[in-house]
């Protein structure tokens, strides 16, 4: 996590996003952000994709650039959106 002119931002896979942009993507369940970052919910100990149907409060979330980062911090994968399956699917695709 970095700071820029009083605003916190972090780097996802390929682009810089503010916390506000990530919260907006999470609240809108925008699938285009899946894999760009992961949503970790402090109160439940789970990590989700931005498009997950779960509705955590913004004050209870933190964001990670990769699923591995969240898992290393002690979060477990969500049983609803299954972020580990999303990661496995990406690795199997060839461009």
N, CA, C and O of each residue as an XYZ file, in Angstrom:
380
protein
N       0.860     -1.166      0.000
C       0.000      0.000      0.000
C       0.905      1.227      0.000
O       1.896      1.262      0.729
N       0.580      2.219     -0.798
C       1.369      3.444     -0.911
C       0.476      4.650     -0.650
O      -0.748      4.538     -0.595
N       1.107      5.789     -0.493
C       0.348      7.025     -0.306
C       0.721      7.997     -1.405
O       1.878      8.080     -1.819
N      -0.276      8.731     -1.871
C      -0.052      9.741     -2.893
C      -0.956     10.920     -2.589
O      -2.178     10.808     -2.682
N      -0.366     12.043     -2.228
C      -1.111     13.261     -1.923
C      -2.263     13.001     -0.959
O      -3.394     13.421     -1.203
N      -1.968     12.305      0.137
C      -2.971     12.054      1.158
C      -3.953     10.954      0.832
O      -4.850     10.674      1.628
N      -3.805     10.321     -0.321
C      -4.733      9.273     -0.708
C      -3.992      7.941     -0.769
O      -2.885      7.867     -1.302
N      -4.591      6.909     -0.234
C      -3.976      5.589     -0.273
C      -4.309      4.923     -1.593
O      -5.432      5.022     -2.089
N      -3.324      4.243     -2.157
C      -3.566      3.480     -3.372
C      -2.687      2.255     -3.350
O      -1.708      2.195     -2.607
N      -3.025      1.303     -4.145
C      -2.185      0.118     -4.252
C      -2.174     -0.332     -5.700
O      -3.028      0.044     -6.502
N      -1.204     -1.128     -6.000
C      -1.036     -1.593     -7.364
C      -1.640     -2.974     -7.488
O      -1.242     -3.897     -6.777
N      -2.600     -3.121     -8.384
C      -3.154     -4.426     -8.705
C      -2.300     -5.022     -9.811
O      -1.165     -4.589    -10.008
N      -2.799     -5.966    -10.507
C      -2.043     -6.580    -11.592
C      -2.140     -5.683    -12.824
O      -3.036     -5.850    -13.652
N      -1.226     -4.745    -12.937
C      -1.160     -3.947    -14.148
C      -1.695     -2.528    -14.036
O      -1.524     -1.754    -14.978
N      -2.321     -2.152    -12.954
C      -2.792     -0.775    -12.859
C      -2.874     -0.327    -11.408
O      -2.962     -1.143    -10.490
N      -2.843      0.978    -11.224
C      -2.930      1.558     -9.887
C      -4.387      1.898     -9.612
O      -5.051      2.531    -10.432
N      -4.878      1.474     -8.455
C      -6.270      1.723     -8.091
C      -6.326      2.333     -6.698
O      -5.576      1.936     -5.807
N      -7.203      3.282     -6.518
C      -7.408      3.854     -5.195
C      -8.299      2.917     -4.387
O      -8.973      2.046     -4.937
N      -8.288      3.110     -3.096
C      -9.178      2.333     -2.222
C     -10.635      2.576     -2.620
O     -11.448      1.652     -2.627
N     -10.950      3.813     -2.946
C     -12.327      4.157     -3.327
C     -12.758      3.416     -4.594
O     -13.897      2.959     -4.686
N     -11.856      3.296     -5.565
C     -12.181      2.566     -6.790
C     -12.426      1.085     -6.485
O     -13.334      0.471     -7.044
N     -11.616      0.528     -5.605
C     -11.787     -0.881     -5.242
C     -13.105     -1.091     -4.494
O     -13.805     -2.075     -4.730
N     -13.435     -0.178     -3.606
C     -14.710     -0.288     -2.879
C     -15.876     -0.193     -3.855
O     -16.841     -0.950     -3.751
N     -15.788      0.731     -4.797
C     -16.860      0.878     -5.795
C     -17.004     -0.409     -6.612
O     -18.123     -0.870     -6.841
N     -15.881     -0.996     -7.057
C     -15.924     -2.248     -7.821
C     -16.541     -3.364     -6.993
O     -17.322     -4.165     -7.506
N     -16.188     -3.417     -5.704
C     -16.723     -4.439     -4.799
C     -18.236     -4.253     -4.625
O     -18.993     -5.221     -4.699
N     -18.672     -3.022     -4.396
C     -20.098     -2.760     -4.180
C     -20.925     -3.008     -5.435
O     -22.083     -3.417     -5.344
N     -20.343     -2.764     -6.601
C     -21.041     -3.003     -7.871
C     -20.879     -4.436     -8.360
O     -21.475     -4.830     -9.362
N     -20.058     -5.221     -7.638
C     -19.771     -6.617     -8.019
C     -19.292     -6.709     -9.469
O     -19.763     -7.541    -10.244
N     -18.358     -5.848     -9.809
C     -17.842     -5.725    -11.177
C     -16.862     -6.858    -11.484
O     -15.753     -6.886    -10.949
N     -17.270     -7.782    -12.339
C     -16.454     -8.949    -12.689
C     -15.169     -8.576    -13.429
O     -14.216     -9.354    -13.448
N     -15.141     -7.401    -14.030
C     -13.936     -7.006    -14.764
C     -12.745     -6.776    -13.832
O     -11.605     -6.718    -14.293
N     -12.993     -6.645    -12.536
C     -11.915     -6.469    -11.564
C     -11.457     -7.786    -10.951
O     -10.471     -7.804    -10.214
N     -12.141     -8.882    -11.235
C     -11.721    -10.183    -10.695
C     -10.301    -10.485    -11.150
O     -10.000    -10.438    -12.343
N      -9.442    -10.791    -10.208
C      -8.043    -11.062    -10.504
C      -7.158     -9.830    -10.446
O      -5.937     -9.950    -10.342
N      -7.756     -8.645    -10.510
C      -6.982     -7.408    -10.384
C      -6.608     -7.182     -8.921
O      -5.525     -6.681     -8.617
N      -7.517     -7.556     -8.021
C      -7.269     -7.465     -6.584
C      -8.222     -8.406     -5.871
O      -9.164     -8.928     -6.466
N      -7.965     -8.612     -4.598
C      -8.784     -9.508     -3.775
C      -9.247     -8.755     -2.544
O      -8.523     -7.915     -2.010
N     -10.462     -9.059     -2.092
C     -11.085     -8.387     -0.959
C     -11.004     -9.313      0.251
O     -11.560    -10.411      0.237
N     -10.311     -8.866      1.296
C     -10.208     -9.644      2.534
C     -11.094     -8.988      3.586
O     -11.004     -7.784      3.826
N     -11.947     -9.792      4.207
C     -12.905     -9.283      5.189
C     -12.395     -9.626      6.590
O     -12.358    -10.793      6.980
N     -12.003     -8.594      7.337
C     -11.418     -8.800      8.665
C     -12.360     -9.510      9.626
O     -11.922    -10.349     10.413
N     -13.653     -9.182      9.570
C     -14.609     -9.719     10.547
C     -14.918    -11.199     10.348
O     -15.296    -11.884     11.299
N     -14.761    -11.695      9.134
C     -15.066    -13.107      8.869
C     -13.820    -13.939      8.586
O     -13.858    -15.166      8.671
N     -12.706    -13.267      8.248
C     -11.474    -13.985      7.947
C     -11.460    -14.617      6.573
O     -10.697    -15.552      6.330
N     -12.297    -14.121      5.664
C     -12.331    -14.700      4.319
C     -11.768    -13.724      3.295
O     -11.715    -12.516      3.526
N     -11.353    -14.268      2.169
C     -10.893    -13.464      1.039
C     -11.780    -13.797     -0.156
O     -12.060    -14.963     -0.434
N     -12.215    -12.752     -0.855
C     -13.178    -12.882     -1.950
C     -12.679    -12.211     -3.223
O     -11.725    -11.433     -3.210
N     -13.346    -12.534     -4.310
C     -13.199    -11.782     -5.550
C     -14.044    -10.513     -5.431
O     -15.009    -10.496     -4.667
N     -13.709     -9.457     -6.161
C     -14.526     -8.236     -6.112
C     -15.990     -8.465     -6.502
O     -16.868     -7.727     -6.055
N     -16.256     -9.469     -7.322
C     -17.626     -9.727     -7.786
C     -18.429    -10.636     -6.851
O     -19.559    -10.999     -7.177
N     -17.878    -11.002     -5.721
C     -18.565    -11.909     -4.795
C     -19.911    -11.336     -4.349
O     -20.027    -10.128     -4.140
N     -20.934    -12.192     -4.202
C     -22.237    -11.705     -3.740
C     -22.265    -11.304     -2.259
O     -23.243    -10.713     -1.801
N     -21.205    -11.619     -1.511
C     -21.143    -11.182     -0.107
C     -21.133     -9.653     -0.062
O     -20.670     -9.001     -0.997
N     -21.646     -9.090      1.029
C     -21.748     -7.635      1.141
C     -21.034     -7.115      2.390
O     -21.688     -6.664      3.331
N     -19.697     -7.175      2.407
C     -18.997     -6.667      3.593
C     -19.042     -5.137      3.645
O     -19.134     -4.468      2.616
N     -18.977     -4.614      4.839
C     -18.905     -3.163      4.998
C     -17.505     -2.694      4.602
O     -16.523     -3.358      4.935
N     -17.394     -1.571      3.903
C     -16.080     -1.079      3.499
C     -15.092     -0.923      4.660
O     -13.892     -1.125      4.478
N     -15.583     -0.567      5.838
C     -14.677     -0.395      6.982
C     -14.062     -1.716      7.446
O     -13.076     -1.712      8.183
N     -14.633     -2.839      7.023
C     -14.163     -4.156      7.451
C     -13.283     -4.862      6.431
O     -12.926     -6.022      6.636
N     -12.925     -4.196      5.336
C     -12.157     -4.872      4.288
C     -10.769     -4.267      4.123
O     -10.525     -3.099      4.421
N      -9.884     -5.111      3.638
C      -8.591     -4.661      3.153
C      -8.346     -5.370      1.831
O      -8.961     -6.397      1.545
N      -7.455     -4.822      1.037
C      -7.265     -5.319     -0.317
C      -5.866     -5.863     -0.513
O      -4.894     -5.357      0.048
N      -5.787     -6.912     -1.326
C      -4.516     -7.544     -1.661
C      -4.419     -7.665     -3.170
O      -5.424     -7.833     -3.861
N      -3.191     -7.578     -3.672
C      -2.960     -7.695     -5.112
C      -3.037     -9.122     -5.619
O      -3.345     -9.359     -6.787
N      -2.751    -10.090     -4.723
C      -2.821    -11.494     -5.120
C      -3.536    -12.301     -4.039
O      -3.609    -11.895     -2.879
N      -4.051    -13.435     -4.444
C      -4.698    -14.338     -3.494
C      -3.669    -14.867     -2.498
O      -3.963    -14.994     -1.310
N      -2.471    -15.175     -2.975
C      -1.421    -15.704     -2.089
C      -1.094    -14.741     -0.950
O      -0.869    -15.169      0.182
N      -1.067    -13.442     -1.247
C      -0.791    -12.455     -0.194
C      -1.843    -12.548      0.917
O      -1.506    -12.537      2.101
N      -3.103    -12.639      0.530
C      -4.187    -12.723      1.521
C      -4.117    -14.025      2.308
O      -4.323    -14.033      3.522
N      -3.828    -15.121      1.621
C      -3.727    -16.416      2.299
C      -2.576    -16.417      3.309
O      -2.701    -16.986      4.394
N      -1.466    -15.785      2.955
C      -0.317    -15.711      3.868
C      -0.630    -14.877      5.109
O      -0.006    -15.054      6.155
N      -1.593    -13.973      4.989
C      -2.008    -13.161      6.137
C      -3.045    -13.868      7.001
O      -3.501    -13.322      8.005
N      -3.418    -15.086      6.607
C      -4.320    -15.885      7.433
C      -5.772    -15.923      6.982
O      -6.612    -16.509      7.665
N      -6.082    -15.315      5.850
C      -7.456    -15.365      5.340
C      -7.677    -16.689      4.628
O      -6.738    -17.288      4.103
N      -8.935    -17.145      4.616
C      -9.267    -18.375      3.902
C     -10.153    -18.014      2.710
O     -10.857    -17.005      2.752
N     -10.130    -18.821      1.649
C     -10.938    -18.527      0.472
C     -12.437    -18.592      0.770
O     -12.891    -19.452      1.525
N     -13.181    -17.696      0.184
C     -14.637    -17.648      0.314
C     -15.247    -18.889     -0.327
O     -14.797    -19.339     -1.381
N     -16.266    -19.433      0.314
C     -16.942    -20.609     -0.236
C     -17.994    -20.239     -1.266
O     -18.501    -21.110     -1.973
N     -18.329    -18.951     -1.361
C     -19.332    -18.518     -2.338
C     -18.702    -18.217     -3.697
O     -19.157    -18.724     -4.723
N     -17.658    -17.392     -3.702
C     -17.072    -16.986     -4.989
C     -15.854    -17.826     -5.379
O     -15.437    -17.795     -6.537
N     -15.285    -18.565     -4.447
C     -14.175    -19.495     -4.685
C     -13.017    -18.847     -5.464
O     -12.757    -19.216     -6.609
N     -12.329    -17.885     -4.842
C     -11.248    -17.199     -5.555
C     -10.099    -18.117     -5.968
O      -9.398    -17.823     -6.936
N      -9.895    -19.214     -5.258
C      -8.819    -20.131     -5.635
C      -9.118    -20.804     -6.973
O      -8.189    -21.108     -7.720
N     -10.381    -21.042     -7.292
C     -10.743    -21.625     -8.579
C     -10.562    -20.612     -9.695
O     -10.200    -20.984    -10.812
N     -10.808    -19.340     -9.414
C     -10.579    -18.294    -10.417
C      -9.098    -18.236    -10.757
O      -8.741    -18.158    -11.932
N      -8.231    -18.272     -9.755
C      -6.782    -18.243     -9.980
C      -6.325    -19.462    -10.771
O      -5.495    -19.333    -11.671
N      -6.847    -20.638    -10.454
C      -6.463    -21.857    -11.172
C      -6.872    -21.767    -12.635
O      -6.127    -22.200    -13.514
N      -8.040    -21.213    -12.903
C      -8.533    -21.071    -14.279
C      -7.648    -20.152    -15.107
O      -7.428    -20.409    -16.291
N      -7.138    -19.089    -14.504
C      -6.258    -18.162    -15.209
C      -4.937    -18.803    -15.567
O      -4.408    -18.580    -16.656
N      -4.397    -19.603    -14.652
C      -3.104    -20.225    -14.884
C      -3.166    -21.238    -16.025
O      -2.175    -21.440    -16.728
N      -4.318    -21.875    -16.214
C      -4.449    -22.887    -17.247
C      -4.637    -22.334    -18.637
O      -4.503    -23.072    -19.613
N      -4.947    -21.042    -18.760
C      -5.186    -20.446    -20.081
C      -3.876    -20.055    -20.742
O      -2.981    -19.504    -20.101
N      -3.779    -20.341    -22.006
C      -2.612    -19.952    -22.799
C      -3.007    -18.828    -23.732
O      -4.084    -18.847    -24.327
N      -2.121    -17.845    -23.854
C      -2.405    -16.707    -24.756
C      -1.637    -16.884    -26.037
O      -1.729    -16.045    -26.933
